[in-house]
Amino acid sequence: MNNYLTLSLDVMSGENDPDASILGALDLLSSREDIKLILVGDSESIKNKITNADQNRIEIIHTDEIIEMDDSPLDALRKKKNSSMRVAIDLVRDKKAQACISSGNTGALLAISKNSLKTIPTIDRPALMTSIPTKIGFVYILDLGANTLCSAEQLTQFALMGSTVAKEIKNIDKPRVGLLNIGQEEIKGNESIRDASLLISKTSLNYIGFIEPTNIVEDIADVIVTDGFTGNIVIKTMEGTVNLVSDYIREAFGYNFYNKLIGLMAKPVLRRFKTRLDPRHYNGALLLGLNGIVVKSHGGTDSYGFHHALLTAVDEIEKDIVSKLKATF
């Protein structure tokens, strides 16, 4: 098969790399015959982990620099031009790969991606977007940390981008778009939020108004818009809550022999619960608004989580999201 979907992977920058990214990538390679991987990083480390893989669909590009989690975005951009992250992103710029995936430093990934790929004309800033589970399906939320402060105009752009993705991925003609706020009343929120509400309401979007944090999982919206500071806190709080509930359930079933017996009987139900709420299943935040596809994987994810970040990238390629966004703007 010659019509490969080509992914460039920064396999060195995550907390559990190169193991997590390479093993997750090999899982994708074994399940899809139309995938080609370009693994960017230390060649010796990579070769030791791909001995049993299909070598015809793997290319290795050696780099001797790694962007650390505590590197400043400016230093990463200016001083580490041969980093695995930088080279992987540049492959998308040079049309040698259709998407880049990295578990590395978010600030560095944003800075390098914006510098290398540039934003789509009329889009001020890219935004990080991911999906989170709801009572029925899932909802997209953006921004998740790329922009801590946002103007009303930028929030409106996020709404347009999120709606475009939801329309293409969820196949909804008019995705419901909500604006995250501390209340549903028109007088609630800061000036930027209130101004953004007015601007979004004047677009052709299916705008449903303000959404409170407690309603995020109620399946009343397909896209929820917020600034990166708030969005990052929301997503991490939800992940922490899921872990807390899982720990409580595990502790309750292990309390005594009788509870352990009930736990064994309830194992299929618990497995389904864990699968639906597992943050790794929703790993992979898309950096929207660029002239190319870049997916940010959670820095501390394992191979299972990285595999799902790769699936996010494949979805965006197959739906031709960048071209759809350019048409929207």
Sequence and secondary structure as in RCSB ss.txt:
>XXXX:A:sequence
MNNYLTLSLDVMSGENDPDASILGALDLLSSREDIKLILVGDSESIKNKITNADQNRIEIIHTDEIIEMDDSPLD
ALRKKKNSSMRVAIDLVRDKKAQACISSGNTGALLAISKNSLKTIPTIDRPALMTSIPTKIGFVYILDLGANTLC
SAEQLTQFALMGSTVAKEIKNIDKPRVGLLNIGQEEIKGNESIRDASLLISKTSLNYIGFIEPTNIVEDIADVIV
TDGFTGNIVIKTMEGTVNLVSDYIREAFGYNFYNKLIGLMAKPVLRRFKTRLDPRHYNGALLLGLNGIVVKSHGG
TDSYGFHHALLTAVDEIEKDIVSKLKATF
>XXXX:A:secstr
    EEEEEE SSSTTTTHHHHHHHHHHHHH TTEEEEEEE HHHHHTT TTS GGGEEEEE  B   TTS HHH
HHHH TTBHHHHHHHHHHTTS SEEEE S HHHHHHHHHHHH B TT  S EEEEEEE SSSEEEEE SSS SS 
 HHHHHHHHHHHHHHHHHHS  SS EEEEE S SSTT S HHHHHHHHHHHTSSSEEEEEE GGGGGGS  SEEE
  HHHHHHHHHHHHHHHHHHHHHHHHHHTSSHHHHHHHHHTHHHHHHHHHHH GGGG  EEEETBSSEEEE  TT
  HHHHHHHHHHHHHHHHTTHHHHHHHH 
